[in-house]
Structure formats: structure tokens, C-alpha cells
Amino acid sequence: MDAAAAARVMRAAAERAMAYPYKVWGFGEDVCLRALLEVGRATGDARPREFVAGLVRPWCEARTAPGSPDPLPYADHVAPGVVVLELYEASGDAVYLEAALRLGELHLSFPAASGVRVHRPDLPGLSDLIWVDCLALDGPFLARLANVTGDGRWRALAIETTLAYAHTLLDEDEGLFRHGYDTRRRERSECCWARGNGWAMHGLLDTIVELPDAHPGRGVLGALLERQLRTVASLQHPSGHWHTVLDDPSTPLESSAAAFYASAALKARRHGLLGSVPGLDAMVEAAVGALLAVVDPAEGRGEPGALPVSHATPVGGRDTYANAPVGVFPWGQGPLLLTLLEVTAAARGRPGGVAA
């Protein structure tokens, strides 16, 4: 696909992303809002940033107002921390930094169980559970907070939490991450969920790029990322997609996986983070082709720019993932946009550059 065609599809995908009725907050919003900010920077279009700020600033105002909860409620653990920091860096508006610091304090307040911080100790039935989705949110935010404030305490917490999640969720035999971990039973959940591995992949990558070049955490997290990419490359379906339970070919194909894996591989390569990963180029090419077959109007299938993916999915057994309903959601549009940004930048031969 040439850069002009990728930019055309990207504009359609961004419009679809901004049409979604967002809630405040769930695990799936962060990646889409981050992608919209990147689209705005790359195209020079102010609308994506204005859209994101319109969602995020009211939350920041509410969480920093006199009499607001202190510490923040546990439900805020899914707030889009990196997005809040990016809005602060772009605007200098102190309300974003104050909200980010309060979110950081919430992370410090999480109680630890079996060596890992649990995020919803207030919810019966979920109080002992850790989700792989946390990998995508926590480490990148805390490491970015360290860079913005110059306070190394946040970087140490980023490494601590990311390694704790990786230790508890990684299936050492497969090099893949399970969806959940029960800290009371000390048990991983049954399945290596495809999108869950996308959350883990982006979390490892986005934490690494926030660390100083000489930080020892870069090598540790980079090794996990590279091993994971090797494994997912070996499990790709001939269509370019992946099964929603990665190692169970009886489960349906899940489109969000191609978007998460392609965007992560392209970004990791752009940052020079990968050694030799057999089959990676072919994997990325097939994944991008599979995505475009769905979202490119030139292909004549589906709604332009809209990537159907599985619904928000709780931790469960095989049937939970195999029977998940499908729709167009931020957790599909976000990684799709990130993939298109990487493809377009690569086609134009310069990092991050896209003409509107």
C-alpha cells in the first residue's frame, strides 16, 4: 500500500474512532486516545487532539477539584495516564500534571498480594485478580511520569510493576502471556488470549522506550518482547490474522491481534529494539495485508476504516473467547491507527511523517 492510500484509510479509521461513545474509563480507551493524538501530530489536524482533550480534561478537573477523593478511587486504575501526560506536554496546562501525579499516587496505594499489586481490592470476585491489560497501562504511564517530573521513584515503580506482571502472567513454556492471575490461588488463567498478548506486547514496548538508554530494565523487558514476537510469528494463520486463543486453532480469528502485533513490531524495529526475529518481516506484511483487506475501501469489503474485533472480554475459559460478540471498538481502532501510522511513515521514509 502506498502512503497516500494508507493516509486515506487512516482518516476514515480516525473518524470511526471519534464516533465511539466513550466511557470514563475502561482498559480499551487508552490505546485509541493515544493513537488519535499521534494522528493529530502526524497530519497537523487539530481535531483529534481537541476530541481527546474534550474527554480527558473534565476527568482531570474533577479529580483535582477541592474535595475530590484522596486517594483516587480504585476504579481510576484504567485512566489513560500517558494520554494525560501527553496533553500536559502539549499544552503546559497544570491540571493535567496534577491529575497525573494523583494517578501515580493511586498506583503507590495498591496493596500487594503474592508479590504483585492488585488494582480492585474493593470488588468482591475481582479483588484477587490481575489482568494482562494492566501491562499496557501501568508501566508506560509510570515510566513517562518519571521523565516528565524528573522523579526516579516513578521509574522504579514502573519496572517493579511491569516485572511483577510479567512474572505472574508469563507462560514460560510458550513465551506468551495468560489473560489473568489469581493472587490468592496463585494460579494463571487457562488461555493465552490473542488481544491480551497485544496488551502485553505494547506495554513492554512502551515502557522500554521511556527508559534511559543505559537502564538495565531495557534489556530485561526487551528479551521478553523479542521472545513473545518470535512465538506469535510462529502461530500466525495463513490469512495474516491469529486465533483468539493463540494456541487453539479451533477458536475464531481475532482481527485486533494483527493490529496490535503489526504496530508493535514496526515501532520496535523503528526504535532499533529487535535483534533477529525469524519470520518477522513476513509476519508484519501478512498482518498489514489482512487488516487492509477489512478496512480499505479499495478492497470493497466492510465499512471503510472500521475494524470489527471481539467485545470487551473477561478472564475465562476457551468458550469465553470463542463466543465473544464482535463490533467496532476503541481497542481495535487504536492499534489499527498505530499500524497505519507506522506503515505510512515507513512508506514516506521518515519517522512519524504523514501528509494530510
C-alpha positions in Angstrom: 0.0 0.0 0.0 1.4 3.5 -0.9 1.5 6.3 1.6 -1.5 8.2 0.1 -3.7 5.1 0.3 -2.7 4.4 3.9 -3.3 8.1 4.8 -6.8 7.8 3.3 -7.7 4.7 5.3 -6.2 6.3 8.4 -8.5 9.3 8.1 -11.5 7.0 7.9 -10.3 5.0 10.8 -9.8 8.1 12.9 -13.3 9.4 12.1 -14.7 6.0 13.2 -12.7 6.1 16.4 -14.0 9.5 17.3 -17.6 8.4 16.7 -17.5 5.9 19.5 -19.5 6.6 22.7 -16.6 6.5 25.2 -17.0 5.7 28.8 -14.7 7.0 31.5 -12.7 4.7 31.8 -12.1 1.1 30.7 -9.0 -0.8 29.6 -9.7 -0.2 25.9 -9.8 3.5 25.6 -6.2 4.4 26.3 -4.7 2.9 23.1 -7.2 4.6 20.9 -6.8 8.1 22.5 -3.0 7.7 22.3 -3.4 6.8 18.6 -5.7 9.8 17.9 -3.1 12.1 19.5 -0.4 10.6 17.2 -2.7 11.0 14.2 -3.2 14.7 15.0 0.6 15.2 15.3 1.3 13.4 12.1 -1.4 15.1 10.0 -1.4 18.5 11.5 -5.2 18.2 12.1 -6.1 19.7 15.4 -9.5 17.9 15.7 -8.1 14.6 17.2 -6.3 16.4 20.0 -9.3 18.6 20.7 -11.5 15.5 20.8 -9.2 13.7 23.2 -8.8 16.8 25.4 -12.6 17.1 25.5 -12.8 13.6 27.0 -9.8 13.8 29.3 -9.7 17.3 30.7 -13.1 17.1 32.5 -11.9 14.0 34.3 -8.7 15.7 35.3 -10.6 18.7 36.6 -12.9 16.5 38.6 -10.1 14.5 40.1 -8.1 17.7 41.2 -11.0 19.8 42.4 -11.2 20.6 46.1 -13.0 17.8 47.9 -12.2 15.2 45.3 -11.4 11.7 46.5 -7.9 11.3 48.0 -6.5 8.9 47.1 -8.3 8.4 43.8 -10.9 5.6 43.7 -9.5 2.2 42.6 -11.8 2.3 39.5 -9.4 5.0 38.2 -6.6 2.5 37.7 -7.7 2.3 34.0 -7.4 6.1 33.4 -5.3 6.9 30.4 -2.2 8.2 32.2 0.1 8.5 29.1 -2.6 10.5 27.4 -2.9 12.8 30.4 0.8 13.4 30.3 0.9 13.9 26.5 -1.8 16.6 26.9 0.2 18.2 29.6 3.4 18.3 27.5 1.5 19.7 24.5 -0.4 22.4 26.4 1.5 23.1 29.7 -1.9 23.0 31.4 -1.1 22.3 35.1 -4.4 20.4 35.6 -3.1 17.5 33.5 0.1 17.2 35.5 -1.7 17.4 38.8 -4.1 14.7 37.7 -1.2 12.5 36.5 0.5 12.9 39.9 -2.7 11.9 41.7 -2.9 8.8 39.4 0.6 8.0 40.3 -0.2 8.2 44.0 -3.1 5.8 43.3 -0.6 3.3 41.9 1.5 3.6 45.0 -1.5 2.8 47.2 -2.4 -0.5 45.5 -1.9 -3.4 48.0 0.4 -6.2 47.0 -0.6 -9.8 47.1 1.7 -12.7 46.2 4.3 -10.1 45.0 2.0 -8.2 42.7 -0.1 -5.1 43.2 -3.9 -5.8 42.9 -6.0 -3.0 41.4 -9.5 -3.7 42.6 -9.3 -4.8 46.2 -12.7 -3.2 46.7 -14.6 -5.5 44.4 -15.7 -9.0 45.6 -14.8 -11.5 42.9 -12.1 -9.3 41.4 -10.1 -8.4 44.4 -7.5 -11.1 43.9 -7.2 -10.8 40.1 -4.6 -9.3 37.9 -5.2 -8.7 34.2 -2.7 -8.7 31.4 -4.3 -5.5 30.3 -2.6 -3.8 33.2 0.7 -4.3 31.5 -0.3 -1.9 28.7 -1.3 0.9 31.0 0.8 0.9 34.2 4.5 0.6 33.1 4.3 3.1 30.2 2.5 5.7 32.3 4.8 5.4 35.4 7.9 5.5 33.2 6.6 8.5 31.3 5.7 10.2 34.6 9.3 9.8 35.7 10.5 11.5 32.5 8.1 14.4 32.8 8.7 15.1 36.5 12.4 14.0 36.9 11.4 11.9 39.8 13.0 8.4 39.6 10.6 7.0 42.1 8.1 6.6 39.3 10.6 4.8 37.1 11.4 2.3 39.8 7.7 1.6 40.3 7.2 1.2 36.5 9.9 -1.5 36.5 8.6 -3.2 39.7 5.0 -3.4 38.4 5.9 -4.5 34.9 8.3 -7.3 36.0 5.7 -8.4 38.6 3.0 -8.7 36.0 5.4 -10.5 33.6 6.5 -12.9 36.3 2.9 -13.8 37.2 1.3 -13.9 33.8 4.0 -15.3 31.5 3.7 -18.9 30.5 7.3 -19.9 30.5 6.8 -22.9 28.3 5.2 -20.9 25.5 6.7 -17.4 25.9 3.1 -16.0 25.8 1.1 -14.2 28.5 -2.1 -15.6 30.1 -5.1 -13.3 30.5 -5.3 -13.3 34.3 -3.6 -14.3 37.5 -5.4 -15.1 40.8 -3.2 -13.9 43.6 -5.0 -15.9 46.3 -4.9 -19.2 44.5 -1.5 -18.3 42.8 -2.9 -19.6 39.5 -2.7 -18.3 36.0 -5.9 -18.4 33.9 -6.3 -21.0 31.2 -5.8 -19.2 27.9 -3.2 -17.2 26.0 -5.7 -14.7 24.7 -4.6 -13.0 21.4 -5.6 -9.5 22.3 -4.2 -9.9 25.8 -0.8 -10.7 24.3 -1.2 -7.5 22.3 -1.7 -5.5 25.5 1.4 -7.2 27.0 3.4 -6.5 23.8 2.6 -2.8 23.8 3.1 -2.5 27.5 6.6 -4.0 27.3 7.5 -1.8 24.3 6.1 1.4 25.5 7.8 1.0 28.9 11.1 0.3 27.2 11.1 3.4 25.0 10.5 5.6 28.1 13.6 4.2 29.9 17.1 5.8 29.6 19.4 4.1 27.1 21.6 2.6 29.9 18.8 1.4 32.1 19.1 -2.3 32.8 15.4 -2.7 32.5 15.6 -2.2 28.8 17.4 -5.5 28.3 15.2 -7.5 30.5 11.9 -6.2 29.0 13.4 -6.3 25.5 14.2 -10.0 25.9 10.6 -10.7 26.9 9.3 -8.7 23.9 11.5 -10.4 21.4 10.7 -13.9 22.7 7.0 -13.1 22.5 7.3 -11.8 18.9 9.1 -15.0 17.9 6.2 -17.1 19.3 3.4 -15.1 17.8 5.1 -15.1 14.4 5.1 -18.9 14.6 1.4 -19.0 15.3 0.1 -16.7 12.6 -2.8 -18.1 10.5 -2.3 -18.1 6.7 -4.8 -15.3 6.4 -2.5 -13.0 8.4 -4.7 -13.0 11.5 -4.4 -15.0 14.7 -6.8 -17.3 16.5 -8.4 -15.6 19.5 -6.9 -18.2 21.7 -3.4 -18.2 20.2 -2.6 -21.9 20.5 -6.1 -23.2 19.9 -6.9 -23.3 16.1 -10.5 -24.3 16.8 -11.2 -20.7 18.0 -12.2 -17.9 15.7 -9.7 -15.4 14.1 -9.4 -12.1 16.0 -8.6 -9.0 14.0 -7.3 -6.9 16.8 -4.3 -9.2 17.2 -3.0 -8.3 13.7 -3.3 -4.6 14.6 -1.6 -4.9 17.9 1.3 -7.2 16.7 2.0 -5.3 13.5 2.1 -1.9 15.1 4.3 -3.2 18.0 6.7 -4.9 15.6 7.0 -1.9 13.4 7.5 0.5 16.3 10.1 -1.8 18.0 12.0 -2.0 14.7 11.9 1.8 14.3 13.4 2.2 17.8 16.1 -0.4 17.0 14.9 -2.7 19.8 14.8 -6.0 18.0 17.6 -8.5 17.1 16.9 -11.2 14.6 13.4 -12.5 14.8 12.8 -15.2 12.3 9.8 -14.6 10.0 9.1 -11.1 11.4 9.0 -9.3 8.1 6.7 -11.8 6.6 4.5 -11.7 9.7 4.1 -8.0 9.6 3.4 -8.0 5.8 0.7 -10.6 6.2 -0.8 -8.9 9.2 -1.0 -5.5 7.5 -2.4 -7.1 4.4 -5.1 -8.9 6.5 -6.1 -5.6 8.1 -6.3 -3.7 4.9 -8.5 -6.4 3.4 -11.0 -5.4 6.1 -10.7 -1.7 6.4 -9.5 -0.4 2.9 -12.4 0.8 0.8 -10.4 -0.1 -2.3 -10.7 -3.8 -1.2 -14.5 -3.4 -1.4 -15.3 -5.2 1.9 -16.8 -3.8 5.1 -17.0 -0.3 6.4 -14.0 1.9 5.4 -11.7 2.4 8.3 -13.7 0.2 10.7 -12.1 -2.9 12.2 -14.5 -5.4 13.7 -13.0 -7.0 16.8 -14.2 -9.0 19.7 -16.2 -7.3 22.6 -14.6 -6.5 25.9 -13.7 -9.9 27.2 -13.4 -11.1 30.9 -10.9 -13.7 32.0 -12.4 -17.1 31.3 -12.0 -20.4 29.6 -11.9 -21.2 25.9 -15.6 -20.6 25.3 -15.4 -17.1 26.8 -13.1 -16.0 23.9 -14.6 -18.2 21.2 -18.1 -16.9 21.7 -17.3 -13.2 22.3 -19.6 -10.9 20.2 -17.9 -8.7 17.6 -18.2 -5.0 16.9 -16.1 -1.8 16.3 -14.4 -0.6 19.4 -11.5 1.6 20.6 -9.4 -1.4 21.3 -9.5 -2.3 17.6 -9.4 1.3 16.1 -6.4 2.3 18.3 -3.9 -0.4 17.2 -5.3 -0.1 13.7 -4.4 3.6 13.6 -1.0 2.9 15.1 -0.3 0.3 12.4 -1.4 2.8 9.6 0.8 5.5 11.1 3.8 3.2 11.1 3.1 1.9 7.6 2.6 5.5 6.3 5.7 6.8 7.9 7.8 3.9 6.6 6.4 4.4 3.1 7.4 8.1 3.2 10.8 7.2 4.5 10.7 9.4 7.6 9.6 8.7 11.2 6.1 9.8 12.0 5.6 11.9 8.9 2.2 11.9 7.3 0.7 14.4 4.9 -2.9 15.1 5.5 
